[in-house]
């Protein structure tokens, strides 16, 4: 019988992948030992929540809570435990971590699954540089010295590359990214490319990032791509030394985007303003679709103002297992795919 098209839930496929799944168990145990050894508190937060997140292009899973009094409340499977974990940090001022199941609807590829595991951790009174040091230490503790099955020789030899977004665009796209502001035409002219119909500065930024930057980074050692344009700050602080950029990094290894991290914004007024801007854009793109409409998380916003200075990171655990096991498909390291 052909194996083509057989999902990871097929009994024979589980047997074939058992060595990879055992590797998954080793990675999970290693991650837990790493953070417990550094004094982190492991936490658990709800998966079904009133507000799944505020990213503009969220595709979420919707459900309902039927209460004892007969009322029904809409809930969503969260896309990240970030809001809940920051509430815990605000209440305790402790470093915390979690390996949480998360859901992203309408996703599926060799690197994406609609249900997957996110490793998130938050560390008060640390800088983005401290977080890069800690993330590098985690990868060196968990991954082999040279990644198995990599497209090129990717070694865990320190130090990992640290490259600002501005330097990456100068090096690989030959342009001054920050000088283009939010002018899509200026960015297209600097990149010597055509601006597509309806393409915004953000759309073109991500197209150039994917086509001209990502193919070159994380190929000999992992790369931290740092100091993102301020328009891409999300929940990150702007850099006091250069307000054009945000204190954010993403981590790449062997062609895989592995993690996204912030030096966390602790201003609730600015955070709410960013959320309102995201909601306006989501409404422009998707209208009043109930699948993209949910209440503002006011408990989170209240917590933001009580947070200590803090850094936080979301790392795809399944992708970390892929790197450890030397496989190119996320379904190879999932016990069951849910299909």
N, C-alpha and C positions, 0 to 999 in steps of 0.2 A: 504493500500500500504506500502510495506516495506521501511524503511528509509535507509537500507544498500546501500552504494555507492552513496547516494544523496549528492551532493556538497553543499557548503555554499551559492551558488547562487540560490538554489531552494526557491521559495517564502515561502513555509511552514517552511523551515529550518530557514529563517530569523526571522519569527515570534517566533519560538521555542527559538531562541538565543537572543531575544531582550534585556533581562536583561544583558547578557554578553556584547552586543554592547553598551548599555547605560553605562556600566562600562568603556568601551573603551573611550567614550566621557569624562567621569570624569577624567580618567588618563591623557588624552591629555590636558585638561584644567588645571589640577594640575601641569603638567610638565611646561607648559607655565608660569603659575603664579610663580613657583619656580625660574625659570631663570630670569624672568623679575624682581622679587623681589631682585635678586642678581646683578642687573645691566648689565645683558647680553643683547646683541643686537640680535634679531632674523633675520636671513638672508635667502635668497632663491638663489639657484644656478641652472644652467642648468642641465636637466636630460639627454639630448642627447649630447654626447661629443665626441671629436676625440680620447681621450684616456680614457678607462673605469677604468683603474687601472693597477697594475703591479704584482699582486699575481700570482704565478706560475700556479696554477690550476684553474685559472679563466675560467668560462664558461659564455659567454656573449651573449646578444641580439644585433644583428647588424641591422642597418637601413641605410638610405641614405638621404642626403639633396640635393634637386634639386634647384639650384640657378637660379636667374632671367636670368643670361647670358647663361644658358643651361648646365653649368658644373654640375657635380655630385660629392659630397664629402661623403665618407663613415663616418658614425657616429655610436656610440654605446650607449645603455642605461647604465648609470653609475652603478657601483657596490657599490659605496660609494661617498658621496660628499666631501671626505677628501681633495683632491687636490685643489678643488675650494675654500673650506673654508679656507685653509691655505693661499691661495693667498689673501683673504680678511684680515686675521690676519696680514699678512706681510704689507699690505697697510695701515691698521688702528691701529694696536697694541691694538685692543679692544677684550674683551671676546665675543664670538659669539656662537649661537646655532641654530640648524635646525632640524626639523622633516621631513625627506626627503623620498620620495619613491625611492627604489633602486631595482635592478634586478640582479638575479643570475640564469643563465640558468642551466638546468639539475638538479635542486634541488626540492625536495619534500619529506616530511615525516611529522610526527606529530609535529616536531619543525621547519620545513623548508617550505617556500613557494618561488616560483620563483619570486614573486613580494611582497615586504614587506616594512615596515617603519623603517627607522634607525634614532634614535636620536643621533646626534653628537654635541659635544661642545668642544670648545678650549678656554683655559684660559692662557693668558700670565703671565709670572713672577710667576709661581706656580710650586710646586714640585709634584712628583708622590704621596707622602704622603698627600699633600694638596688635590689632586684629589680624593684619596681614602676617605678622610674626607667628601668631597663634594658629592661624589657618595653615601656614606652611608647616608648622610642627605637627599638626594633625595629619596632613597628607603624608609626611615623611614617616609617621608612626604607623599608618594604616596601609600604605601602598608599597609595592616592591620597589627596590632602588631604580629599576628600569621598567617602564610599563610593558607588560606582555601584550603582544598583538597590536601594538601601536603602528600607525602609518609611517612614523619615523621614530628615531630613538629619542624617547622622552624620559629624561632622568630626573630623579628627585634630589639631585645634588643642590645644596644651598649655594647662593641665595636664589630664590625664584625671581624671575624678571618682574620689575615694577615699571610700568609704562603709562604716562598720562595720556588721556584721550587726545589732547592737543598734539603731543609728540607723535602719537601713533598716526594721526591724520597727516602730519607733516612728513613723516617717514614713508608711509605706504600709499598715501593719496596725493602727496605733493601740494598741500594747501594749508592755509591758516584757518582752522575750523572756527575758532572763537571770534575771528574778525567778521564772520558772516552773520553774526547775531542770530535773528530768526528769519532772515531773508532767504527764501528758497531759491530765488533767481541768482542771488550772489553766490550761494553754495554751489549751484549747478555750474555757473561760470568758472568758479575756482576749481571745480572737479573736472572741468572740460567734458561735461556730459549733458544730455538733453533732459529737461525737466518734463516728466510725464504729466498728462492731463490730470488736474486735481491733486497733484503731489505737493504736500506741504514740506516745510523745512524738516520737520521731524521724520516724515516718510523718507525723504531723500537721505537724511542722516543715517537712518537704519539700513537703507539700501547700500550706502557706501560702506558702512560698518561691516555688513555681511559680505559684500563682494570684494572689498579692497583691504580690510583690516584683519578680519577673523582668519582668513586663510594663512596668515603669516605669524600668528601669535600662538604660544603654547605648544610649539612644535619640537623644541629641544628640551625645554623645561616648562613647567607651568608659568603662566603670565597673569599678573594682576593688572587689569586695565583700569586706571584710576582717574579721579577728578573729571567727572562727567559734566557736560554742559548744564547750566543751572536749570534749563527747561526740563531736564531729565532727572531732577533731584528726587522726585517721588516723596519719600519720607525722610530724606537726608537733609542735614544742615548745609547751607552754603558755606564756602570756604571764606573765613574772615579776611584772609590775605588776598583773595581774588573772587569777588561775588559773581563773576561770570561762570564759576564752576561750583559743583556740589561735591561734598565729601562722600563719595560713593566709589566702590570698585566692583568689577565682575572678575571672576577667575576662570581662566581657560586652560585646558590641558588636552592635547591630542585632538584638537578640533571640537571639543565638547565644552560648552558653557556650563560650568560646574556650580557656581555660586554667585550671589548678589548680596552686597553688603553696604551698610550706611553708618556714618557717624550720625546718630539719631537726632532728628529735630525734636526739640523740647518746648517749642512755642505753640500752644494750642490755637492761638488766633491765626497764625500763619498756616498751621496744619489744616484748620477748617477752611480757610480761603483756598488752599490747594485742592481740597476735596470738592469744594463747590465748583471750581474750574473744571475738574475732572468730570463731575456730574453734568455740567453744561455740555461738555464735548460729547459725553456718552449719549445724551439726549439728542444732540444734533445728528449723531451717527445712527442711533438705534431707535429713536423716537420714544414712545411710552411703553415699550415692550416690558411686560411685567417680569420677564426673565432677567432684565437688566435694571430693575428698580427695587430699591430697598431703603429702609430708614438709615439715617446717619447714626453712627455709633458714638453717642454722646458720652457713654461711660469711658470709651477709649480716649476721646478728646479731653475729658476731665483728667484722665491719668497722665496724659502727655505733659501737662503743666506741673505734675508732681514727680516726674522722672528725674533721676540724677543724670549728669552727663553720661552718655552710654554709647556703645557700639553694638551693632547686631548684624547677623548674617543668616541667610537662607541657603542651604547647600543641598543639592539633589542627592539623597542617599543612594538611590538606585543607580545613578550615574557614577557615583563613587565606587559602587560594587562593580559596575561595568569596567572601570579602569583597573580595579584590582584583579578582576578575573580575565581580562583580555578579550572581552566580547564586544561586538559592535551594535547589539540590539538590546533595548531595555527589556523586552519580553523574555530574554534568556535568563534574567536574574529575578523575575517575579514568580512566586510559587504558583499563582493562578492569575490569569489576566483579567477576569471579570467579564470577558466577552460572552 
